[in-house]
Amino acid sequence: MKRAAVFDVDGTLADTNHLHVTAWWEAFRQAGHQVPMHAVHRAVGLPSTDLIAHLLGEDRDTSRDAELSAAHKTLYGQYSDRLPALPGAGRLLERLHDDGWTVVLATSAGGAELAALRRAIGADRAISATASADDVDTGKPAPEPVEHALELAGAPAERAVFVGDTVWDMRAGTRAGVRCVALLCGGIPRADLTQAGADAVYDDPAHLLASLADSPLA
């Protein structure tokens, strides 16, 4: 029976969370909204529409959601040729692949953005499939993105581990019935990740790689 190692990408394998924060903050500013960066940071990891709703509220002018999303995409896109992978990200995926895990990415990124992230990580031979937010009706923290990743991997929840960096990741993985590993490199406090369902917490991909023997991915 297959084993699935499902990975979030932004903030987990690529050091991009704060780029997203800056891009969203500027998109909101241009639209006349003063949203604190710390609040944006806490919302990163949600699908665009959910992030906007989380930060501006349900009583906002929803007709401007597409404009805000497009502005964020344009602003973030200026970094696409130099997105940085986190230490050990590519080596971690390749090690798990070589150890017999089916590696699947579960991310809201798609198209050119996802291609740029995969280039930065540099481990395409290890990645079996990608589950995008576009493939499901509801994004994280709903379980659908993780469940779809498991379908792509052909593995049951009890034979899977989800690695992410946000509270939304941990909630999605827990609701999908998989063990969850959290990384601190996305900037979210350990206590918040543990409370949201993390079974184990590591600094970054390199730390997880060095600790594999004692981790949920052993």
N, C-alpha and C positions, 0 to 999 in steps of 0.2 A: 504494500500500500504506500502511495506517495506521501512525502512530507512536504509541506509548503512553508516557505519563509517569505512572508509578505512585508514589503517595505513601503512606507511613505517616502517621499523624495525631498521636498523642500524642508530644510531644517533638520532632516534626518541623514540624508546622503549628500546633500548640497547645502552650502552655507549661504542660503538665500533669504532666510526669514526677514532679516533687517532690510534687505533690498525691497521686499514686498511691503514692509512697513513704510518705508520712505515713499514708494510709489503710491500706495493708498493714501497716505497723509497728504501728498501733493494733489492727488485727484480730488480728494474731499475739499482741500483748500481752494482749488480752482473753481469748484462748484459752490463756494460760499459757506462751507461747513468747517468749523473749528473742532477737529477731533484729536484729542491728545494721542501722541505716539504710543504711550504705554497701553492705551485702550485698543489701538489698532493691533499692536503686537499680540495681545491676548486673543484677538479674533482671527489672526492668521491661521489658516488651516481649514477654515470654513469655505464652502463654495461662495462665489462672488455675491450672488443675491442674498444669501444667508448672512454673509459678513456685513453687507450694507444694512440689512434689516437689524442685525445685532447692534450696530453702532449708531444708526440713525432712528431706529424705532419703526414700528409697524404703521405709524401715522404719517410717515414721510410721503413725499411726492414720488410714488413708485415709477412714474413715467420717466424719471431721470436715472433710473438704475442702470440702464444699458449705456448711457453716456458716462456714468462713473466707472463702470467696468471697462469700457473702451479706453478711457483716460488712463486707468491703472495699467492696462495691457500695453499701451503705447509707452508710458513712462518706464515700466519695468523692462520693456523690450530693448531699451538702450544699453542694457547690461548683458544682452544675450550672447555676445561674442566673448565674454570673459566671466561667465558664471563659475564660481569656485566649488569644487568638490570638497567635502569634509575629509579630514585625515583618515586614511584607511578604508574609505568607502568602497572603492573598486576592489581592493584586496579582500574585503569582507564578503562581498557578493561572490567573488570567484572561489573563495575557500568553501563557502556553503554549497555552491554548485558542485565543486569537486567532492564534497562530502555526501552528495546524494540528495540534497535539498532541491526542490523546484522553486526557483526564485521568481516572484511576481511583484511588480511595482503597483501600488495603489495610490494614485495621485490625481489631483484636479487639473494638473498641467496636461496640455495636449498640443498637437501640431508642432510648430517650430519651437515653441518653448520646451516641450518634452524632448525634442531632438537635441536641443542645446544642453539640457540637463544630462542626457545620456552621454553626450560627447564629453562633458566635464567629468562624469563618473568613470568613463572608460572601461566598462565591464560588460559590454553587450553580449559577449559569448555566454555569460552567466545568467542573463535575464531571459526567462522563458516567455513571459507575456506582460502586458500592462493593462491594468484596469483603471480607466479614466472616469472622472465624474460624469462625463458625457455618456457613459455606458449605463448609467443607473438613473432612476427617477429622483432619488434623494441622496445627497452627499453626507459625509461625516458631520455630526457624530452618529448618524443612522448607521446600521450595520451593513447596508447594501453594498458599499464599495468593497468591504472586506469579503463579504459573501460572494460577490462576483469574482474577486481574485481567487478564491478557493475553487470556484467552478472552473476557471481557466487553468488552474493548477491540477485539477482532478484529485484534490485531497480533502478529507473531512476536517471539520473544525478541531477535533481532538488530536489531529496530526499536524497542526499548524501553529505558527507563532507570527504575531504581527509586531513589527518594529516601527515606532513613530516618535514624535517629539512634542506633541501637543496634547492637551486635555481631550480635544476632539478625537484624536487618534485612539487614545486609550478607551474612551467611551464606545467608539465604533467597534474596536476589537473585542471588548468585553461583551457587548451586545451580540456580536457574531459568535460568541462562545469559544474564542481562541485565547491562548495565553498571550499576554502583552509585555513587550520590552520597551522601555522608554529611554531616550537619549536626552541629555541635558543641553546639547549643543544648539538646540532651537531657542534656548533662553527662558524656558518655563521652569519654575522651581520644582525641586524634587518632591516636596510634600504635595503639591497640586497633582503631579503625575501619578503618585502613589494612590492618592485619594480617588483618582479617576479610574483606577484599575490596573496600574502597572504591577506586574509580578516581580520585575527586576529593573534596576535603573543603572545606566552607565554614562560616562562622560560624553562619548562620541563613538563613531564606528571603530576607530582604532582601539579604544578601550574594550569594546565588546569583542573585537577580534582576539585581543590578548586574553580575554576572559572566557572564551567559548566553552572550554572544558567544564566550567562550573555554571554555565548559563542555561536558560530554557532551550537554547539551540544546541546543546551538547549532543 
